[in-house]
Amino acid sequence: MTAGEPADNCRGDSCVTCSDEVVAVEVLRLLDDGLAAVATEAGEEVVSVALVSARPGDRVLVHAGESIGIVKE
């Protein structure tokens, strides 16, 4: 495996470890302690943005409550 390539067990629509899916959500506002309020299909939720440099208005990919990337248009 090289950088940028997924591991063999990281294919499909959900994580083989926890069965959670990655979803794209919009950052509404930043909160304290590396958290952000985001808009999801179910309503407003709080997720961690500690691993990404997200700003309000950004769309981030969230897996298991942790933002793991910013969606580039």
C-alpha positions as CSV (number, residue, x, y, z in Angstrom):
1,M,0.0,0.0,0.0
2,T,1.3,3.5,-0.8
3,A,0.3,6.9,0.5
4,G,-3.2,7.8,-0.8
5,E,-4.3,4.3,-1.4
6,P,-6.9,2.7,0.9
7,A,-6.1,-0.5,2.7
8,D,-7.6,-3.6,1.3
9,N,-10.2,-3.8,4.1
10,C,-11.2,-0.1,3.6
11,R,-13.5,-0.4,0.6
12,G,-17.2,-0.1,0.3
13,D,-19.8,2.2,1.9
14,S,-18.9,1.6,5.6
15,C,-16.0,0.9,7.9
16,V,-15.2,-2.8,8.5
17,T,-14.1,-1.9,12.1
18,C,-17.2,-0.1,13.4
19,S,-19.8,-0.3,10.5
20,D,-20.1,3.5,10.6
21,E,-20.4,5.4,7.3
22,V,-18.6,8.6,6.3
23,V,-21.0,11.4,5.7
24,A,-20.5,14.9,4.3
25,V,-22.0,17.7,6.6
26,E,-21.8,21.5,6.6
27,V,-20.1,23.3,9.5
28,L,-22.5,25.8,11.0
29,R,-20.2,27.2,13.7
30,L,-17.1,26.3,15.6
31,L,-17.3,25.5,19.3
32,D,-14.7,25.2,22.0
33,D,-12.3,22.3,22.5
34,G,-12.0,21.4,18.8
35,L,-15.7,20.8,18.2
36,A,-18.2,22.2,15.7
37,A,-22.0,22.3,15.3
38,V,-22.8,20.8,11.9
39,A,-26.0,20.4,9.8
40,T,-26.9,16.7,9.1
41,E,-29.9,15.1,7.6
42,A,-31.1,14.4,11.2
43,G,-30.6,18.0,12.3
44,E,-27.9,19.8,14.1
45,E,-25.2,17.7,15.7
46,V,-21.8,18.3,17.4
47,V,-18.7,16.6,16.0
48,S,-14.9,16.9,16.4
49,V,-13.0,19.0,14.0
50,A,-9.7,18.6,15.8
51,L,-8.0,16.9,12.9
52,V,-9.0,19.4,10.2
53,S,-8.9,23.2,9.6
54,A,-12.6,23.6,9.1
55,R,-14.4,26.9,9.0
56,P,-18.2,27.7,9.1
57,G,-19.6,27.0,5.6
58,D,-17.1,24.2,4.9
59,R,-18.4,20.7,4.1
60,V,-16.4,18.1,6.1
61,L,-16.4,14.3,5.9
62,V,-17.3,12.8,9.3
63,H,-16.7,9.2,10.5
64,A,-17.6,8.1,13.9
65,G,-18.1,11.7,15.2
66,E,-14.6,12.8,13.9
67,S,-14.1,15.1,10.9
68,I,-11.5,13.4,8.7
69,G,-11.4,15.7,5.7
70,I,-12.7,18.8,4.0
71,V,-14.7,18.4,0.8
72,K,-13.2,20.3,-2.0
73,E,-15.6,21.5,-4.6
